[in-house]
Amino acid sequence: MALCASDTVAARLDEIQFELGEGPQWVATKTGTVVLLPDVSSASHEQWPIFAASVGQLNVGAIFSFPIRMGAATVGAATLYRDTPGGLDQDHQSSALAIASAIASTAVQRAMTFATDDVPESVAVPALRREVHQATGMILVQLDTTATIAYSRLQAYAFAQGRTVLSVARDVVTRTLAFDNLPL
C-alpha cells in the first residue's frame, strides 16, 4: 500500500508494481535489501519481465527501492525514481536508508489509520486499494473460486483491457462489470 507519492509518475510506478506483484519494491520488501536499477532501459529484468515492459511506458530512467524496517522486520519499501539513467552515490544511498528507517514507525501508523478511515485519493495519498479487495471478494463469489484466482482474474482482465486494476475494481464494486457474465 502506498502511503504517498511525489507525483503521478511515482504513483503509477507503485501502482504497476502492486498490480503485477513484481518489481524492485517487492524484492526490497521481501528480502530486506536495497534494489538499485541505475538504468531501467538496459537492466536485465529476469526477475520481473512484465514490470519491465510496463515501466517502459513511463518517463523513468532509474529506480531505487530501499527497505523500510522496524527492528528486524521489513514493513515495506521506499521507492525513488529519476527520469534519466544514473546511479546513487554512497552518500545518497546512506541518506535514503536513514530516511527509510526514520519513517518506519510513522508509515506503519499511517497505514493502520488509512486502513480504517476514509482518506481522499490524491497524488500525495494514492488509492488505498480497498476497492481492489472488495472487487476480489465479489469476483470470488461470482465465479465460486478462491481469492487468489479471483484476484488473478481481476489482474488479467485489467491487463487485457489496458486498464489499471483499480479502475476495473471500481467497475466491479459499482456493479457495472460482473465477471460471471464474461466469456472464458
C-alpha positions as CSV (number, residue, x, y, z in Angstrom):
1,M,0.0,0.0,0.0
2,A,1.4,3.3,-1.0
3,L,1.2,6.0,1.7
4,C,2.4,8.8,-0.5
5,A,3.8,9.6,-3.9
6,S,5.8,12.6,-5.1
7,D,4.0,12.9,-8.4
8,T,1.8,11.0,-10.9
9,V,4.8,9.0,-12.3
10,A,5.8,7.8,-8.8
11,A,2.1,6.9,-8.1
12,R,1.9,4.9,-11.4
13,L,5.2,3.2,-10.7
14,D,3.8,2.0,-7.4
15,E,0.5,1.0,-8.9
16,I,2.2,-1.0,-11.6
17,Q,4.2,-3.0,-9.0
18,F,1.1,-3.5,-6.9
19,E,-1.0,-4.7,-9.9
20,L,1.7,-7.1,-11.2
21,G,3.0,-8.3,-7.9
22,E,6.5,-7.8,-9.2
23,G,9.2,-5.2,-9.3
24,P,12.0,-3.7,-7.3
25,Q,9.9,-2.7,-4.3
26,W,8.6,-6.2,-3.9
27,V,12.2,-7.5,-3.8
28,A,13.3,-4.9,-1.3
29,T,10.3,-5.7,0.9
30,K,10.7,-9.5,0.7
31,T,14.5,-9.6,1.1
32,G,15.1,-6.5,3.2
33,T,17.8,-5.5,0.7
34,V,18.4,-2.4,-1.3
35,V,17.5,-2.7,-5.0
36,L,19.3,-0.3,-7.4
37,L,18.4,0.0,-11.1
38,P,20.6,2.8,-12.4
39,D,19.5,2.3,-16.0
40,V,16.0,0.8,-16.3
41,S,16.2,0.5,-20.1
42,S,19.4,-1.6,-20.1
43,A,18.9,-3.6,-16.9
44,S,18.3,-7.3,-17.0
45,H,14.7,-7.8,-15.8
46,E,14.7,-11.5,-15.4
47,Q,13.0,-11.3,-12.0
48,W,10.1,-9.1,-13.3
49,P,9.7,-9.2,-17.0
50,I,6.1,-7.9,-17.1
51,F,7.0,-5.0,-14.9
52,A,9.9,-4.2,-17.2
53,A,7.6,-4.0,-20.2
54,S,5.1,-1.8,-18.3
55,V,7.7,0.6,-16.8
56,G,9.0,1.3,-20.3
57,Q,5.8,3.4,-20.9
58,L,6.8,5.8,-18.1
59,N,9.4,8.5,-18.1
60,V,11.6,6.6,-15.7
61,G,15.4,6.2,-16.2
62,A,16.4,4.7,-12.9
63,I,14.7,3.1,-9.9
64,F,15.9,2.7,-6.3
65,S,14.0,0.7,-3.7
66,F,15.0,0.8,0.0
67,P,13.5,-1.5,2.7
68,I,11.6,0.2,5.5
69,R,12.4,-1.7,8.7
70,M,11.1,-1.7,12.2
71,G,13.7,-3.5,14.2
72,A,14.3,-6.8,12.4
73,A,11.1,-6.7,10.4
74,T,10.8,-5.2,6.9
75,V,7.4,-3.5,6.7
76,G,7.6,-2.0,3.2
77,A,9.8,-0.2,0.8
78,A,10.5,3.4,-0.2
79,T,11.0,3.6,-3.9
80,L,12.6,6.5,-5.6
81,Y,13.0,7.2,-9.3
82,R,14.7,9.6,-11.6
83,D,13.7,10.4,-15.2
84,T,17.3,9.9,-16.5
85,P,19.5,6.9,-16.1
86,G,22.1,7.3,-13.3
87,G,23.2,5.8,-10.0
88,L,23.2,7.0,-6.5
89,D,26.5,7.6,-4.8
90,Q,27.2,6.2,-1.4
91,D,26.1,9.4,0.5
92,H,22.7,9.4,-1.3
93,Q,22.2,5.7,-0.6
94,S,23.1,6.2,3.1
95,S,20.6,9.2,3.2
96,A,17.9,7.1,1.6
97,L,18.4,4.3,4.1
98,A,18.3,6.7,7.0
99,I,15.1,8.3,5.7
100,A,13.5,4.8,5.2
101,S,14.5,3.9,8.8
102,A,13.2,7.2,10.2
103,I,9.8,6.9,8.5
104,A,9.1,3.3,9.6
105,S,7.0,4.0,12.7
106,T,5.0,6.8,11.1
107,A,4.4,4.7,7.9
108,V,3.0,1.8,9.9
109,Q,0.8,4.2,12.0
110,R,-0.5,5.9,8.8
111,A,-1.1,2.6,7.1
112,M,-3.2,1.4,10.1
113,T,-5.1,4.7,10.1
114,F,-5.7,4.6,6.4
115,A,-6.9,1.0,6.6
116,T,-9.8,2.0,8.9
117,D,-10.6,5.6,7.8
118,D,-11.8,7.2,4.6
119,V,-9.0,9.1,3.1
120,P,-9.5,11.2,-0.1
121,E,-7.4,10.0,-3.0
122,S,-4.7,12.3,-4.4
123,V,-1.2,12.1,-5.7
124,A,0.0,12.5,-2.2
125,V,-2.1,9.6,-1.0
126,P,-2.8,7.2,-3.8
127,A,-5.8,4.9,-3.7
128,L,-5.6,2.6,-0.8
129,R,-7.0,-0.3,-2.8
130,R,-9.9,-1.1,-0.6
131,E,-11.9,-1.4,-3.8
132,V,-9.5,-4.0,-5.2
133,H,-10.0,-6.1,-2.1
134,Q,-13.8,-5.6,-2.3
135,A,-13.8,-6.5,-6.0
136,T,-11.7,-9.6,-5.4
137,G,-14.3,-10.7,-2.9
138,M,-17.2,-10.0,-5.3
139,I,-15.4,-11.9,-8.1
140,L,-14.7,-14.8,-5.7
141,V,-18.5,-15.1,-5.1
142,Q,-19.4,-14.5,-8.8
143,L,-17.0,-17.3,-10.0
144,D,-17.3,-19.5,-6.9
145,T,-13.5,-19.7,-6.7
146,T,-10.6,-18.8,-4.4
147,A,-9.4,-15.3,-3.6
148,T,-6.1,-16.0,-5.4
149,I,-7.9,-17.0,-8.6
150,A,-10.4,-14.1,-8.3
151,Y,-7.5,-11.6,-7.9
152,S,-5.7,-13.2,-10.8
153,R,-8.8,-12.8,-13.0
154,L,-9.0,-9.2,-12.0
155,Q,-5.4,-8.6,-12.9
156,A,-5.7,-10.5,-16.2
157,Y,-8.8,-8.6,-17.2
158,A,-7.2,-5.2,-16.5
159,F,-4.1,-6.1,-18.4
160,A,-6.0,-7.4,-21.4
161,Q,-8.1,-4.2,-21.5
162,G,-5.2,-1.9,-21.0
163,R,-6.6,-0.6,-17.8
164,T,-5.5,-0.3,-14.2
165,V,-6.6,-2.9,-11.7
166,L,-8.1,-0.2,-9.6
167,S,-10.3,1.1,-12.4
168,V,-11.6,-2.4,-13.2
169,A,-12.2,-3.0,-9.4
170,R,-14.3,0.2,-9.3
171,D,-16.4,-1.1,-12.1
172,V,-16.9,-4.4,-10.2
173,V,-17.7,-2.7,-7.0
174,T,-20.2,-0.3,-8.7
175,R,-21.7,-3.4,-10.4
176,T,-21.1,-2.1,-14.0
177,L,-18.9,-5.1,-14.6
178,A,-19.6,-8.7,-13.5
179,F,-17.1,-11.5,-14.0
180,D,-19.8,-14.2,-14.1
181,N,-21.0,-12.6,-17.4
182,L,-17.6,-12.5,-19.1
183,P,-16.6,-15.2,-21.7
184,L,-13.9,-17.5,-20.5
